[in-house]
């Protein structure tokens, strides 16, 4: 990389996902500062990157499905300056023993599964009775926690096998906090999310990032590994780092645990393979966790191809060379992360952000909200001379 880019920049942002792109846009447009954005991948957008499949013309969510939903009006209004949204409302389904049920578990799921019509009060009473299996004993693992929330029959049908595939671990060996809340609706409401604002970006996710990073004061360089240029950084250049925090410190305090996803794409000789965007597979004997059919995210588009594109998702533990998705967040992980935070606090010009930098699984709206908050409370005051450090992490 040209050293002039580094010397001319007022701040370096590592990672062109939602957290980094939001800060880059705010710092350039609101403060008039020069921002250098780098990403080791050869595209912007982080895991929200989308692109068109040449065989079908369908927009692929390259790192798995992204569904925008939020009740945060500030985030919604901010993002709408870069994109319009469709009226897409996600509805979830799960296949169990070759039968399809709606998700999250609602009154339709319960009536269909138990084979009888139940009123909301009847369903609630039945599930409450099934969930009382443990008595007053606190749940000791994920299985017991799930049973305490939905009862054993629904747990064994929709959660047990899926969780075993998702984590490659017996649910009895997983901590209870992984499934701290599990919604059960005693109505026929079938929307997957209950957030006030929902939809898919009209032009796709990548177009959002292109517009966010289009300001003349933002310079974006792709295919650049931060650790290759780290020795070249000017001493006082502030850095927003959204990569894995353990990698930043060369794993000196230990590696953090992550899950990743492999997606097996296949073009199918039919215009519609499964009739919905996402189909979960609850049976443990089915090796994949779910099948995504991308064209259903944008039903308003006139897809002319008589073929469709699907992706079968397989979950596994992430190695250093994999793209991390979900923090495992065991007690050991929490202790390791705490030690990294202590080290990060000592670095005056380092600001950690995003799900990798903060070891939290953030939905898109949460990443944007955290970045807007960081701009108001950390980066804005820093450039205004009110803070002498950007080391605070959000």
QUINORDA-V324937 format. One record per residue. N is the residue number from 1. PSI is psi as a letter, one per 40 degrees, with the letter a starting at -180 (* if undefined). OMEGA is omega as a letter, one per 30 degrees, with the letter a starting at -180 (999 if undefined). Layout:
N & PSI & OMEGA
N & PSI & OMEGA
This chain:
1 & i & l
2 & h & a
3 & d & a
4 & d & l
5 & d & l
6 & d & a
7 & d & a
8 & e & a
9 & i & l
10 & d & l
11 & i & l
12 & h & l
13 & h & a
14 & h & a
15 & h & a
16 & f & l
17 & a & a
18 & d & a
19 & d & a
20 & d & a
21 & d & l
22 & d & l
23 & d & l
24 & d & a
25 & d & a
26 & d & a
27 & d & a
28 & d & a
29 & d & a
30 & d & a
31 & e & a
32 & f & a
33 & i & l
34 & h & a
35 & h & l
36 & h & l
37 & h & l
38 & i & l
39 & h & a
40 & d & l
41 & i & a
42 & f & l
43 & i & l
44 & i & l
45 & e & a
46 & b & a
47 & e & l
48 & e & a
49 & h & l
50 & i & l
51 & i & a
52 & h & l
53 & h & a
54 & d & a
55 & d & a
56 & e & a
57 & e & a
58 & i & l
59 & h & a
60 & h & l
61 & g & a
62 & d & a
63 & f & l
64 & i & a
65 & h & l
66 & h & a
67 & h & a
68 & h & l
69 & i & l
70 & i & l
71 & e & a
72 & h & a
73 & d & l
74 & d & l
75 & d & a
76 & d & a
77 & d & l
78 & d & a
79 & d & a
80 & e & l
81 & e & a
82 & e & a
83 & i & l
84 & i & a
85 & i & l
86 & i & l
87 & e & a
88 & h & l
89 & h & a
90 & h & l
91 & h & a
92 & i & l
93 & i & l
94 & h & l
95 & h & l
96 & h & a
97 & f & l
98 & e & l
99 & i & a
100 & h & a
101 & i & l
102 & i & l
103 & i & f
104 & i & a
105 & h & l
106 & a & a
107 & d & l
108 & d & l
109 & d & a
110 & d & a
111 & d & a
112 & d & a
113 & d & a
114 & e & l
115 & f & l
116 & i & l
117 & h & l
118 & i & l
119 & i & l
120 & d & a
121 & d & l
122 & d & l
123 & d & a
124 & d & l
125 & d & a
126 & d & a
127 & d & l
128 & d & l
129 & d & l
130 & d & a
131 & e & a
132 & e & a
133 & d & a
134 & e & a
135 & b & a
136 & e & a
137 & h & l
138 & i & a
139 & h & a
140 & e & a
141 & i & a
142 & d & a
143 & d & a
144 & d & l
145 & d & a
146 & d & l
147 & d & l
148 & e & a
149 & d & a
150 & e & a
151 & i & a
152 & d & a
153 & d & l
154 & d & l
155 & d & a
156 & d & a
157 & d & a
158 & e & a
159 & d & a
160 & d & a
161 & d & a
162 & d & a
163 & d & l
164 & d & l
165 & d & a
166 & d & a
167 & e & a
168 & f & a
169 & i & l
170 & h & a
171 & d & l
172 & e & l
173 & e & a
174 & i & a
175 & i & a
176 & d & a
177 & e & l
178 & d & a
179 & f & a
180 & d & l
181 & i & a
182 & h & a
183 & h & l
184 & h & a
185 & h & l
186 & f & l
187 & i & l
188 & e & l
189 & h & a
190 & e & l
191 & h & a
192 & d & a
193 & i & l
194 & e & a
195 & i & a
196 & d & a
197 & h & a
198 & i & l
199 & i & l
200 & i & l
201 & h & a
202 & d & a
203 & e & a
204 & i & a
205 & d & a
206 & d & l
207 & d & l
208 & d & a
209 & d & l
210 & d & a
211 & d & l
212 & d & a
213 & e & a
214 & e & a
215 & i & a
216 & e & l
217 & e & l
218 & h & l
219 & h & a
220 & h & l
221 & h & a
222 & i & a
223 & f & a
224 & h & l
225 & h & a
226 & d & a
227 & e & l
228 & d & a
229 & e & a
230 & d & l
231 & e & a
232 & e & a
233 & h & l
234 & i & a
235 & d & a
236 & e & a
237 & h & l
238 & i & a
239 & h & l
240 & h & a
241 & h & a
242 & e & l
243 & a & a
244 & h & a
245 & d & a
246 & d & l
247 & d & a
248 & d & a
249 & f & l
250 & f & l
251 & f & a
252 & d & l
253 & e & a
254 & i & l
255 & i & l
256 & i & a
257 & h & l
258 & i & l
259 & i & l
260 & i & a
261 & h & l
262 & h & a
263 & h & l
264 & h & a
265 & i & l
266 & h & l
267 & h & a
268 & i & a
269 & f & l
270 & i & l
271 & e & a
272 & h & a
273 & d & a
274 & e & l
275 & e & l
276 & i & a
277 & d & a
278 & h & l
279 & h & l
280 & i & l
281 & h & a
282 & d & a
283 & h & a
284 & d & a
285 & d & l
286 & h & a
287 & d & a
288 & i & a
289 & d & a
290 & i & l
291 & h & l
292 & h & l
293 & h & a
294 & d & a
295 & d & a
296 & e & l
297 & d & a
298 & g & a
299 & e & l
300 & e & a
301 & i & a
302 & g & l
303 & h & a
304 & e & a
305 & i & l
306 & e & l
307 & i & l
308 & i & a
309 & h & l
310 & i & l
311 & h & l
312 & h & a
313 & h & l
314 & h & a
315 & i & l
316 & i & l
317 & i & a
318 & h & l
319 & a & a
320 & d & a
321 & e & a
322 & i & l
323 & h & a
324 & i & a
325 & d & a
326 & h & l
327 & h & l
328 & d & l
329 & f & l
330 & i & l
331 & d & l
332 & d & l
333 & d & a
334 & d & l
335 & d & l
336 & d & a
337 & d & l
338 & d & l
339 & d & l
340 & d & l
341 & d & l
342 & d & l
343 & d & a
344 & d & a
345 & d & a
346 & e & a
347 & h & a
348 & d & a
349 & e & a
350 & h & l
351 & h & l
352 & h & l
353 & i & a
354 & i & a
355 & d & a
356 & d & a
357 & d & a
358 & e & l
359 & f & l
360 & i & l
361 & h & a
362 & h & l
363 & i & a
364 & d & a
365 & d & l
366 & d & l
367 & d & l
368 & d & l
369 & d & l
370 & d & l
371 & d & l
372 & d & l
373 & d & l
374 & d & l
375 & d & a
376 & d & a
377 & e & a
378 & c & a
379 & d & l
380 & d & l
381 & d & l
382 & d & a
383 & e & l
384 & e & l
385 & e & a
386 & e & l
387 & i & l
388 & e & a
389 & i & l
390 & f & a
391 & e & l
392 & h & a
393 & h & l
394 & * & 999
